[in-house]
């Protein structure tokens, strides 16, 4: 039986947390995958995949694939993200898909080994074979197979620089694709002539298949020249071998129209918008008007937070453009330009600290922001919550919000207030979730 939804007026914190939980639950893969699975092929079925939802997607496929139909495969997910359902299947000896773990957001040797094994499994297939490719957010880091001449350590350095640069997710994944031997459609090329059916859980604004997990099995419309432009724009240095490969075009990816993609299929099984709509339905059932700004929000986290706060204050003061009480939802993927490498926090908490400073204790406004994978940055929290008395409580503790924001240190700010939102691993990822309650 579903848990009752807390009252938005009597328990604003509990209500916002219920909206987040609803959004996450909508994105967890389960029986709905059945409608996207093809029938067993004449030849082999090989399951390959990567991402934060990899374990949950593998568990769903294991449960739905016919018991008498042969299947094998390998999926890589982040550490501590193998769901209980899959662990139970392991204990019972009922798994046909191997699930391994590796590091995120900076790749490690375990991810490189998994990617090499996946590449090996993709080779030597025939037209009678089927590849089920399970991809979700995080695959860009978890599926790491550097291009020729680039070491894992060099790839790690580029990845760290991208994460600190403030580059948008599309820009980061353009670079990752062109410095990889497996992303940007290259995995599909390895699988040819087998039929490839890709199942996706989107964590990117616009749900572009070529951006999700850096698109290992889909055509890549971006180019080496695009990559060089992004690196120059953000001042990111790369190894000489990487620059040579980009400038010569040797690192170019398979493009739309390439015959290696003939007969392949791509299906989106969970998206940020679906999760936002699920949360909106819960809010409407609680008697509130709901306004969904966008599932494609991008930009500097603190600035997006300030803009959200300005909208909330105007609603609270003037009843426009929306009447209160109401809930305002948004999703997407903001970015943080890191100026202090020792700061702790992620996109959600930096968004919230920007919101808190802009709200200045305005009454009747609560804001929750979280990453739907359960991890904001590299800490144990999914996000946090801002209340009307956030700044007052911080001042009472001698904590200056502006100082914490200036040093990219939002995590300890909200930790000191007891306002972190901790979900644990959610076994999925449809990116940022934000909800503002104005009463």
N, C-alpha and C positions, 0 to 999 in steps of 0.2 A: 504494500500500500504506500503511495507517495506521501512524503512528509508534508504537513500543512505549511503553507507559505506564511511567514511572519507578516504582521501588519506594517505597512509602509510608514504609518504615523507613530505607532507604539514601539516599533523596533526597526528603525531605518537601516541599521547595520545588517541585521538578520535578513531583511528584505532584499537588500542589494546582493548579499552573499547567495541568496536563493536564485537570483537572476543569473549570477555567474555559474552556479552549479547546473542550472538548466541549460545554459549555453554549452558548457563542457559536455554534458550528457548527450546532447544532440549530435556532437561531433565524434563520439566514440563509435568505431566501426562494429557492426553486429550483423544480425540476420538480414538487414537491408542490402548487404553486399550481394545476396543471392541473385537479385535481378540483374546484376552486371556480370555474372560469371557465365562464360560460354560452356557448352557441353564438352565432356572429355574428348580429346582429339584421337585420331588414328594412331599417332605416335606417342611420344613422351610428353608429360606435363612437368615443366620446370618453373618453380616459383622463385623469383628474385626480387629483392626490395631493400629499401633503406628509409629511415626516418624515425621521428619520435613516436609515430603511431605504428611502427613496423611490427612490434610484437602483437598488438591488438588486431592489426589487419591479418597477420599470419594465423592468429587464433580463430578469427572469423572464417577464414578460408578452410582451415582444418576441419571446423565443425560442419561446413556446408558442402565440401567436396565429397563426392560419393566414396564410400568406404572401399568399394571394390575397384576404384579407378586409381591406377598407380600415380604417384606424385612425389616429387622430391624438390629440394630447393634450399636457399640460404637467404636470410634477411638479417640486416644489421640495424640495431636500435641503440639509443643512448644508454649509458650505464644506469642501472636501477629502473629501467622502463619496460621490463618484461612483465606483462600483466599476470595476475593470479590465475586467470583462466588458462593461459598457456603453460604456466608452471605446473598446474594440475595435470594437464595433458602429458607433460613430460614425465611426471611421476608415474603416470599410468602406462607409460610406454606407447602412447598413441600418436606421437608426432611424426610427421613425414617431412616437415619443414624445419630446418635448423635455424634457431635465432641466436645471434651473438651480439655482444655489446661493445661499444666503443665510445670515444669522447666527443663531446659537443660543448661549446661552439668551436673550439680549436681542435682540429683532427689529431689523432695519435696513431701509433704503430698498429694497434688493434684494428682501427678503421682501414688502414692501408692493407693489412692482411685480408680483411673481409672483402674489400673491393677487388683484390687480386683473385680471390677464390670465386667471386661472382663473375668476374671476367672469364675465368677458366670454364665455369659452368655454362656460360653463354656460347662458347665456341663448339663447332662440330654438330650443330643442330640441323635438322632437315625440314623440308616444307610440310611434313606430316606432324611436326612437333608444335607444341603450344608453350609460350612463355607468359606466365602471369606476373606482371611487374607491379609491385606494391610500393608506391612512393608517397611520402608525406614530408612536411617541413622538417628540416634538420638533415636531410639526405646530403646536402651540399658539403657538410662537414664529416658526416659519418661514412660517406662513400668516397674515400680519398685515394686516387691513383694518379699521382703527378705525371704531367707530360714529360716526354723524353728530355733528359738532361737536368730535370728539376728534382731536388731532393725533398724528402718529407719535411726536413727542418726549414728549408726555404719556403715551402708551401705553407707551413705553420706561420712563418713570419709575415707573409703576405696576408694571410687570413686575419692575423691579429691587427695588422695595419688597417685592413678594411673595416673591422669591427670598431676601431677607434675613430675612423675618419668621418663618420656621419653620412656615408654613402647610403643611398636608398637600396632596398633589397634587390631590385632589378639590376642595379649597377654592380652590386657585389657579386651576384650570380653570373653576370656576363663575364666578369674577370675569372671567377672560379671555373666556368665552362671552358674557357680558352686556355687554361693552365692545367687541364685534366686530360687523362687518357680514356675516361669512361663517361663523363657527363656531356651535356650538349648534344644528345642524340647518338653518341658513340656506342653506348650499350646496345641500342637497337641495331646498329650496324654489325656488332659482334654476333647478335642473335640470328641475323638473316641467314637463310631464307625462312626461318620459323615464323609463325604468326605470333605477334606480340600484342597482348591486351593489357593496357596500363590502367590501373585503378589509382586514383589520386585523392588525397585529402589536402585541400588548399590552405596554405598559410600566407598567401601573397595577395596584395591588392589587385583586384581585377581577375584573379583566378587563372592567370596565364599559365598553361601547362608547361611552356618552355622555361618558366621561372621557378616553378615548384621543384625544390630539390635540385635545381640547375638542370632539369629536363634530360635525364639520361636516355630516355627512349622516345623523345619527340624532336622534330626538326627545330633547328636553332636559327632564328632570323638575325641574330646579332653577329658581329664580325670582329676580326682581330683589330681592325681600325677603331671600332667602338671601344674595345678593351683598352687600347693605348690612350684614347681620349679620356676615359674614366680615370685611369691611373694618373694621368697628367693633371686632371682637374682636382684630384684629391691629394696630390703630392706624394704618391706612394711609389717607393723605390722597388724594383724587381731585379732578380738575378740576370746576369748577362745572357744566359741560355734562354730565359723566358722572353726577354726583349727580342732576341734574335728570331725566336720562333714566331712571335707576333708580327714583327716587321716584315719577315719573309712570307708570311701567310702559311707557314708549315703547320701552325696550330689551328687552322680554320676548322670549323665544325660542319657536320652535314646539314644541308639547307632544305627548306620546304621544296618538295618536288623530287627529292632524291629517291630513287627506287627502293632503297633499303627500308623505307617506311610503307611500301605498298601493302595493303591488306591489314595493316595494324589498326588498333582501335584505342581510344582514350576515353575514360569515363570518370567524371567527377562524382565522388561518393559523399563528400562532406565539404562544406564551404563556410567561410565566416558569416555570410549573409543568412544561411540556414540557421546558424546558432543565434544570431541576433533576432531573427523572427521568432524563434522558440522562446527567448527571454521576453520579447515583446508581448507574446501571448499570455505569459504568466502575469506581467504587469497589468495588462488590460483586464484579466480576470480579477485582479485586486481592485479594480475600479479606477485605474489611472489612465489618462491619455498618454500615448506613447509616440515619440517622434524619433525616427531613425535618420540620423544625419548622413551616414555613409559607411560602407564596409571597406572603403578604399583610402582611409585617412593616412597621409604620409606627412613627413616634415620633422623638424626638430622637436623632440618630445616636450621640452619645457614650454616651447612656444605654442604647440598644439594644446597643451594644458591651459595656458593663459587664455587662448581663444575660447576654449570650452567654458572656462570660468566666466568670461565676459558675457557669453550667451546666457549662462545660468543666472547671473546677477540681473540681467535685463528682464528675464522671465520673472524672477522673484519680485522685482521692483515695479515693473510696468505691465506684467501680464501679456507681453508680446515678445517675439512673434507667436508664442504659445501661451495658453492660459495654464495656470497652476491649479491643482496639483498635477504634476506630470513626470514622466521619465524620459530622458534623452539618452539614446544609445548611439554608439559608434564603434567601428572596428577598423582594421588596417594594420599597418606596421610603421610606427614612428622610428626615429633614429636618435642616437645620442652621440654628439661630437665630444669625445673624451679629452678633457684638458688636464685632468689630474688622474694619472694612472693608478694611484693608490685608493681612489674613491671606490665606494661599494654601492651597487645599485644597478638597476636596469631601466628599460624604457618605461615601464609602468610607474615605478616610483618616481622617476624624474618627471614624468607627466604630472603626477599628483602633487609634487612639490611646487611645480610651476603653477598648478591650479590653486593650491592653498595660498600662495603669495598673492595671486590675482584676486581671489575671493575676499581676502582680508577679513575673515570671520563673518561673512554675510550670513544672516540667519536663514534657517529653513532649507539649506543646501547640503546634500551629502554626495560624495563622489567616490566611486570604486573603479579602479583600473587593475587589470591583471593580464598576464600572459596565459593563454588557455592550455599551455603544456605544463603549467604548474611551477615553472622556473622563470623568474624575472632576472635576466642576466645570468649570474652563476651562483646566486644565493638560493636558500631553501624556500623562499616565499614566492608565491605566484604574483603578488602585487601588494596593495595596501588600500586604505580607505581614508578619505578626508572628511572631517565633520565640521560643523560650525565653530567648534571650540578648539580646532587643531592648533592654530597659532597661539591661542591663549595658554593652552596646556604646555606647549613648547616653551613659551616665555617663562612660565612658572618653573621650568626645569633649567632655565638658563641656556636653552638651545635656540640658536638663531637660524631660522629657515634659510635666509638668503646666503649665509656663509656655507651651509651644507649644499645648497644648489650650486653655488659657484665652484665647489670642488667635486662635483659629481658624486655626492655622498648621501644620496637619498635613503639608502637602506638603513643606516644607523639612526637617521632622524625618525623614521616611522617605527623602527624597533624600540627606541626609547619611549615612545608614546604607547606602545602596545597595540599599534594599528596595522601591523602586517597581516596580510591574508595568506594563509598557508593551506594548500590543498593536497600536498604530496603530488607524486607523479600522476598525471591524468591519463596517460597512454594514448594521447591524441594531441593535435595542435592545429587550431584554426586562427592563430595569431592573437592580436590584442583584443581585449574586450573592455569596453568602458561604459559605465552607466552613471548618469547624474539623476538624483532624485530631488525635485524641487517641490516643497509643500508650503 
